[in-house]
């Protein structure tokens, strides 16, 4: 009986690890440091780590993933997000490190529940704008971004917020490209009145 009790936890652990491996997701943060990430050079003290999350609290500053030399083109990204009331943030993809200003390459998946900007969580900012909020302040939600060739799908807690197909012959915009390509990921600290938390960031290449 004792041997069985000792064996069961090991079997359970093995099952969990196998399921995780089958999903094929890779963690992009360790919850303890900024390893694999690089802050923009402006207002670097805006970013902190608290309780396993990246916390954006302060003046504008973007945090970019630099832990993989291979760009992300087709992928499934999952990020757990929580906002305090009247907060604005964002998750960038197909972007590139930029030392200051608003990232010009790639797309921003909006993070905004109650901040005054009418463009709400999950929108592809400036391209496909959603006025309804699919999330709540002070409550963790999972924001998913899936890119498969010319199709972008954004989900919040499993519900599809939008699906965008890039038109044939689309050209990069100016100054914000908003053109499907490849690149890395970025997180936004928007303004001093916003507090946004990001954690459990993981990705699967497709």
Secondary structure as GFF3:
##gff-version 3
##sequence-region A 1 206
A	DSSP	alpha_helix	2	23	.	.	.	ID=ss1
A	DSSP	beta_strand	26	27	.	.	.	ID=ss2
A	DSSP	beta_strand	37	39	.	.	.	ID=ss3
A	DSSP	three_ten_helix	44	46	.	.	.	ID=ss4
A	DSSP	beta_strand	47	50	.	.	.	ID=ss5
A	DSSP	beta_strand	53	57	.	.	.	ID=ss6
A	DSSP	beta_strand	61	65	.	.	.	ID=ss7
A	DSSP	beta_strand	75	83	.	.	.	ID=ss8
A	DSSP	beta_strand	88	95	.	.	.	ID=ss9
A	DSSP	beta_strand	107	112	.	.	.	ID=ss10
A	DSSP	beta_strand	141	148	.	.	.	ID=ss11
A	DSSP	beta_strand	151	156	.	.	.	ID=ss12
A	DSSP	beta_strand	159	165	.	.	.	ID=ss13
A	DSSP	beta_strand	184	189	.	.	.	ID=ss14
A	DSSP	beta_strand	195	205	.	.	.	ID=ss15
###
